[in-house]
């Protein structure tokens, strides 16, 4: 089996690659090769006796480059490459070039391989495809009406995935990811970055800025849950999905105040004191247009699972990132 991961240098893409390397199988089939690509060459360590790693740099906004990604006719394609919400809002042309054009280039590259080549294609979408006004809980029948450029680009990707699947060019499945918390490393340009920052930075002894009110509610999941979503999407029986090929993933609906209280329970008052409130009107406006709670019944019915509670997400971050702070 040959696997292609587009966006393998990102946090979720890297964790997915590391899991596949460590296990050496996907859906009970031996992985021979993992082709890992991103705008910078992913740094992945091969395992003795495990899959061969082919890492390369390449931009999905370049059509010729995308064609090289599928030249090896991978059995499973994970399409995670995207620029994030805040950057897509500011860099309008760049957002559409990567998030929209890159997705169509990939689908077209697969289509033109011909010869009955129909790979499983897992596309990471986002809850940003939904726009206000929202019901108290968004169910699987709620329509997509994004209020950001990023959301519009992801919604277009969902439509493309559905149509190319309907025509038999790919066996596609889209997964709308919650905001992934806690992201390790340095802050990125996502408007949602503070959801991780108010946990990650204080645990590292660094001051964090909270740009919104404590009452803001959001839909989140851990990095480990995101990897689990991807693996399940790659191996499940997609015939049960019918023509509706994109699913909203399960997660946790939590307020900022609840996140901070969970941090207090895990790490103590001194850590929480490192959160400084500094309202940012631009981020407030973006976040106001995001959904807050879901009933992800359809995804749960076909086997997707998420985190039990927010405290467990914090503890998993502490364990996986070797955070030096001592949890209570």
C-alpha positions in Angstrom: 0.0 0.0 0.0 1.2 3.5 -0.9 0.1 6.5 1.2 0.2 10.2 0.2 0.0 12.8 2.9 -0.2 16.4 1.6 0.5 18.8 4.5 2.7 16.3 6.3 4.9 19.0 8.0 1.9 20.4 9.8 1.0 19.4 13.4 -1.7 16.9 12.5 -0.1 15.7 9.3 3.2 15.0 11.1 1.4 13.1 13.9 -0.6 11.1 11.3 2.6 10.2 9.5 4.4 9.2 12.7 1.4 6.9 13.7 1.4 5.2 10.3 5.2 4.8 10.4 5.0 3.3 13.9 2.2 0.9 13.1 3.2 0.0 9.5 -0.3 -0.8 8.5 -3.6 0.9 7.6 -6.8 -0.9 7.7 -5.0 -4.2 8.1 -2.9 -3.7 4.9 0.9 -3.3 5.0 2.1 0.2 4.1 5.0 0.0 1.7 5.6 3.7 1.1 4.6 7.0 2.7 5.0 9.9 0.4 5.0 13.0 2.7 4.9 16.4 1.1 4.4 20.0 2.3 5.7 23.5 1.4 8.8 22.6 3.4 10.1 19.0 3.3 8.7 17.0 6.2 11.2 15.7 8.6 10.2 12.1 9.4 12.3 9.3 10.8 11.8 5.9 9.2 11.5 2.7 11.3 13.6 -0.3 10.6 11.4 -2.8 8.7 8.7 -0.2 8.4 7.4 1.8 5.4 9.8 3.6 3.1 9.6 7.4 3.5 9.6 9.7 0.5 9.6 13.3 1.7 9.5 16.2 -0.6 8.7 20.0 -0.7 6.0 21.2 -3.0 3.2 23.7 -3.2 -0.4 22.6 -3.9 -1.0 26.0 -5.5 1.2 24.8 -8.4 -0.7 22.5 -10.7 2.4 20.8 -12.2 3.7 20.0 -8.8 0.4 18.5 -7.7 0.5 16.2 -10.7 3.8 14.8 -9.4 2.2 14.0 -6.0 -0.1 11.4 -7.5 2.2 10.1 -10.2 2.9 7.1 -8.0 -0.8 6.3 -7.8 -1.2 6.2 -4.0 -3.9 4.0 -2.6 -4.9 6.5 0.0 -4.5 10.3 -0.1 -4.7 12.5 3.0 -5.3 16.1 1.9 -4.5 18.3 4.9 -2.7 21.2 3.1 -4.3 24.6 3.7 -3.5 28.1 5.0 -5.4 28.8 8.2 -8.4 31.0 8.9 -6.7 34.3 9.9 -4.2 34.2 7.1 -6.8 33.2 4.6 -8.9 36.3 5.6 -5.9 38.7 5.2 -4.2 37.0 2.2 -7.3 36.7 0.0 -5.5 35.6 -3.2 -3.2 33.2 -1.3 -6.2 31.6 0.5 -8.0 30.8 -2.8 -4.8 29.6 -4.5 -4.0 27.1 -1.8 -7.3 26.2 -0.2 -9.5 26.1 -3.4 -7.2 25.8 -6.4 -4.9 23.3 -4.7 -7.9 21.0 -3.9 -9.1 21.1 -7.5 -5.6 20.5 -8.9 -5.4 17.4 -6.7 -8.8 16.1 -7.8 -7.9 16.8 -11.5 -4.5 15.1 -11.2 -6.2 12.0 -9.9 -8.9 12.1 -12.6 -6.3 12.3 -15.4 -4.5 9.3 -14.1 -7.3 7.3 -15.7 -7.2 3.5 -16.0 -9.7 2.9 -13.3 -7.5 4.6 -10.7 -9.9 5.5 -7.8 -8.0 6.2 -4.6 -9.5 6.8 -1.2 -9.2 10.6 -0.7 -9.6 12.0 2.8 -10.2 15.8 2.8 -9.9 17.9 5.9 -12.7 20.5 6.0 -13.7 22.7 8.9 -16.6 23.8 11.0 -15.9 27.2 9.5 -18.2 26.1 6.6 -21.1 27.1 8.9 -22.2 30.7 9.4 -24.4 32.5 11.9 -27.2 32.7 12.9 -26.9 29.3 14.5 -29.3 27.1 16.3 -28.3 26.1 19.9 -26.8 22.9 18.5 -26.0 22.4 14.8 -27.1 19.0 13.5 -26.3 17.1 10.3 -29.1 18.9 8.3 -27.9 22.5 8.9 -26.9 24.2 5.7 -23.4 25.6 5.0 -23.2 29.4 4.8 -19.7 30.4 5.7 -19.0 34.0 6.8 -15.2 33.9 6.2 -13.0 33.3 3.2 -11.5 30.2 4.8 -14.9 28.8 5.4 -16.0 29.5 1.8 -12.8 27.8 0.5 -13.5 24.7 2.6 -17.1 24.6 1.5 -16.0 24.7 -2.1 -13.6 21.9 -1.4 -16.5 19.8 0.0 -18.6 20.4 -3.1 -15.7 19.4 -5.4 -15.0 16.3 -3.3 -18.7 15.3 -3.5 -18.9 15.8 -7.3 -15.7 14.0 -8.2 -16.8 11.1 -6.0 -20.2 11.0 -7.6 -18.5 10.8 -11.0 -16.3 7.9 -9.8 -13.0 9.7 -10.0 -12.2 9.3 -6.3 -13.6 7.5 -3.2 -13.8 10.7 -1.2 -14.7 11.5 2.4 -14.5 14.9 4.0 -14.2 15.4 7.7 -15.0 18.8 9.3 -12.5 19.2 12.0 -13.3 21.0 15.3 -10.6 23.5 16.4 -7.7 21.3 17.4 -6.5 22.0 20.9 -3.9 22.0 22.3 -1.6 22.6 19.4 2.1 22.3 20.4 4.9 24.6 19.2 4.7 28.2 18.3 1.5 30.2 17.6 0.3 30.2 14.0 -1.8 32.7 12.1 -5.2 31.0 12.8 -7.8 33.3 14.4 -8.5 30.3 16.7 -4.9 30.1 17.8 -5.6 31.6 21.2 -7.7 28.5 22.2 -4.4 26.6 22.3 -2.3 29.5 23.4 -4.2 30.1 26.7 -3.3 26.5 27.6 0.1 25.9 26.0 1.8 29.1 26.9 0.9 29.2 30.7 1.9 25.5 31.0 5.3 26.5 29.6 5.6 29.5 32.1 4.8 32.1 29.4 2.2 34.8 29.4 -0.8 34.2 27.0 -3.1 36.8 25.5 -6.9 36.1 25.6 -8.5 38.3 22.9 -12.1 37.3 23.5 -14.6 37.2 26.4 -14.6 34.3 28.8 -18.1 33.3 27.7 -17.1 32.5 24.2 -18.1 28.9 23.4 -16.4 26.7 20.8 -16.2 23.2 19.4 -12.8 21.5 20.0 -10.9 18.2 19.8 -7.4 17.0 20.6 -4.6 16.3 18.2 -4.9 12.6 19.0 -8.6 12.7 18.2 -7.9 14.4 14.9 -5.4 11.6 13.9 -8.0 9.1 14.9 -10.6 10.8 12.6 -8.2 10.6 9.7 -7.3 6.9 10.2 -11.0 6.0 10.5 -11.9 8.0 7.4 -9.3 6.2 5.4 -10.4 2.7 6.4 -14.2 2.8 6.9 -16.8 1.6 4.5 -17.7 4.7 2.6 -20.8 3.1 1.0 -22.8 3.9 4.1 -22.3 7.6 3.5 -24.3 7.6 0.3 -24.0 10.9 -1.7 -23.4 13.0 1.4 -19.6 12.6 1.7 -18.6 15.2 4.3 -19.2 14.6 8.0 -18.9 17.0 11.0 -16.6 15.3 13.5 -17.5 14.8 17.2 -15.9 17.1 19.7 -16.4 19.0 22.9 -18.4 22.2 23.3 -16.6 24.3 25.9 -16.5 28.0 26.9 -13.2 29.8 27.4 -14.1 30.0 31.1 -14.5 26.2 31.3 -11.1 25.8 29.5 -9.4 28.0 32.0 -11.1 26.2 35.0 -9.9 22.9 33.6 -6.4 24.3 33.4 -6.7 25.5 37.0 -7.7 22.0 38.1 -4.8 20.4 36.2 -2.0 22.9 36.8 -3.0 25.3 39.5 -3.7 29.0 40.1 -0.2 30.3 39.3 -0.4 28.9 35.8 -3.8 30.5 35.2 -2.5 33.8 36.3 -0.3 33.9 33.2 -3.4 34.5 31.0 -3.8 38.2 30.2 -7.1 39.5 28.8 -6.6 41.9 25.9 -9.6 42.2 23.6 -8.9 42.1 19.8 -11.9 43.4 17.8 -10.8 41.6 14.6 -10.6 38.2 16.3 -13.8 38.9 18.2 -15.6 39.6 14.9 -14.2 36.4 13.3 -15.1 34.2 16.3 -18.6 35.6 16.5 -19.2 34.0 13.1 -18.2 30.5 14.2 -20.5 27.7 15.4 -20.4 26.8 19.0 -22.0 23.4 19.5 -23.0 20.3 17.4 -24.9 17.1 17.4 -22.4 15.0 15.4 -24.8 12.0 15.2 -24.0 10.9 11.7 -20.3 10.7 12.4 -20.7 8.9 15.6 -23.1 6.4 14.0 -20.3 5.4 11.6 -17.6 5.0 14.3 -15.9 8.4 14.8 -15.1 9.2 18.4 -13.6 12.2 20.3 -12.3 13.2 23.7 -14.1 12.6 27.0 -13.5 16.0 28.6 -11.2 19.0 28.4 -9.1 18.1 31.4 -8.1 14.9 29.5 -7.0 17.0 26.6 -4.8 19.1 28.8 -3.3 16.1 30.5 -2.6 14.5 27.1 -0.8 17.7 26.0 1.3 17.7 29.1 2.3 14.0 28.6 3.0 14.2 24.8 4.9 17.4 24.9 6.8 16.6 28.1 5.6 19.9 29.7 7.6 20.6 32.8 4.7 21.9 34.9 3.4 19.5 37.5 -0.3 18.7 37.2 -2.4 18.5 40.3 
